Amino acid sequence: MPLKIVVDSHIPFAVDVFSRFGDVLASPGHEIGPKTVRDADILIVRSVTIVDRSLLKHSSVSFVGSATAGIDHIDTEYLSERGVEFAYAPGANAESVVEYVIAALSTLSAERGEDFRKKTIGIVGCGNVGSRLADRCALFGMRVLQNDPPRALAEDRHSFSDLELLLSESDIVSVHTPLSETGPHPTKHLISARELYLLKKGAWVVHTARGGVCVEKDLVDARKREVVSALVLDVWENEPTPDPYSVSNADIATGHIAGYSRDAKRKGIEMVAQKVVSHFGLPEAGSFPGASAIESLQPIELSLSDPVFVDALVSQMMNIRSDDERFRDAMKDVMKDAGRRGVAFHSYRANYPPRRGFSRFDSQGLDLPANLIAALSLRSSDSSD
């Protein structure tokens, strides 16, 4: 009998990919419930679906895949107890999140006349995302501080900074830790009013990790007091019903779409599909849909040293201000109704317009230095596809 597969209908390519393996039922992630999965063999989700005992206890699911880098929405202990195979996609959206951060910094630079490339950035959490961001910021010529206690213990601790030192010396703080409440290095509310007190006055804070890593109210209060002079929020403590006060006081506000490039989505579903092939002994899936053609960037008549130069280049690939405006438009009429706000949040993410990874753009014809091409991960004229 063919496998019965339930997939989140908002995961691009999922229906095409998994229909090769069996019968697919596609449902919006926030609507997947016990009845949806009762007769399923495989469940494929993203972060909006909480996968735990209450969802699966009466189901026949033997494999759960999450096309995400984080797993705080998955009760992995329960899956292990039940003997359910689990796969996810660590690192699949890392480049996309890095590109979001670069887009945010370049936009703030252009709007404020402050070149982010001349600042010190402190990166909290240096896994798949943070380590890539550190490399790219170094290519921009920035001073980079990194905080990651597990890596500091396992590697050369002199390559890492204590959180207190990082906060006191950074002009920009970008947060990229997973969300965990237990273990030797819990990250729940890792950054609160106490830590924010250590910041340089006027620092920028970018939060793209998980909502609970930072105390959101404390971030917003720091912004209101101008201890923080720029606040970028893509994740929220009460998703999918972000606090209206937080939204209105963030300088850039988006609805958990930092990792939403088309290339990241395709890579995530590829990684999970390969695990399905391996677990069930299925024939290889073959080529995956969604490969993107290469596009060219338009020449820019600006000096490389001008703070708006990078934004003029980056905004051709990702216009983060447009993402911010769409999010605020989605939220503005539902701020007083949490239920409607949740629906609007899901709709914003589900209808997020296709976004290409920076590596799908060619720098041919632009007189750019090699370090800037590398920092933006652009194609050069001699690159192969």
C-alpha positions, 0 to 999 in steps of 0.5 A: 500500500502507498504511504500516507503522507500529511504535509503542511500546505505552506511548505513550497515544493512539498506536495510535488516532492512527497507525492512521489512516495505516496498519497499526500494530504496537504493542510495548513500547518496551524490546522493540522490536528489529531484527526488530520494525522490519525491514518498517516504514516509520515508527517511533514511540518514547519515551525507552526505545528506543535508535534507532541503527544496530544497530536500523535497519540492516536495516530499511525505516524512513524516518521516526522520531518520538519523542514526547519532549522529549529526544533523547539516545536517538536517533542523529541523525547516523546517521538523517541519514546514512541519509536518515531523517526525524526528528521529536520533541516539544520543549516538549510535556512542559514544563508537566508537568515544571514542575508536578512541580517545584511539587508537589515543592517544595510537599510539602517545604514542608508536611513541613518547615514551610519555605515554598518561596515565601520561598526563592531558586531557582536554575534550571540550564538555561532552555529549554522547562522552565526558562524556564517554571519561572522565570516561575512561581516569580517569580509565587510571589514567589521570587527566581529565578536562571538559568544557561544559557550558550548563552542568555547568549551569545545574549541579555542575559548580565546576565539569567543567573548563572554556575553557581558564583554560582547554587549559592552563593546558591540555597536550591533548585537545580532542574536542567533541561539536556539531556544532551550530551557534546560541543559548546561547552557539554557537560552530562555530569556538569555537577554533581558533588562540586566544584559541590555543595561550593559549595551553601548548607548545607541547600539543596534539589536537584531533578533532573528533567533526564537522569540523567547531567547530575548525578553521582548518587553525589555528590548522594546523598553530599551528602544524607547529609552534610546539605550538601543537606537535601532531594533529589528525583530523578526521573531516574537514571544507570542507568535503568532500573536505578536504584541502590538506595542512591540511591533509599533516600536521596532524599527524593522518588524517582520513576521518570522521570515528571515529564513524564507528565501526560496532557496532555503525552503527548497534545501530544507525540504530536500534534506527531509525528503532524503531522510524519508528515502533512507528510512523507508528504503525508497528509490531516490527522489531524483531532481528536486523542483524549484531551481532558480535561474541567475539574475543580474544586478543593476549598476549603481552610480554611488561611491563604495564608501557611501553608507547607502551603497550597500543598501542600493545593491542589497535592496535589489535582492531583498527589500526588507523595508517592503517586508516590514511594510507588508507586516505592519499592514497585515497587523494594523487592523487586527491589533486589538483582536488576538485571534484575528492577529494570529490569522493575519500572521499566518497569512503574512507568512503563507503569502510571503512573495518569492525571495531569491538567495543572494547567490542567485544574483550575478555581479557581472558588469559591476565594478565591485571589489572581491571582498564585497562580492564574497561578503554578499555571496554574489555570483561572479562572471566566472562562477558555475551554476 
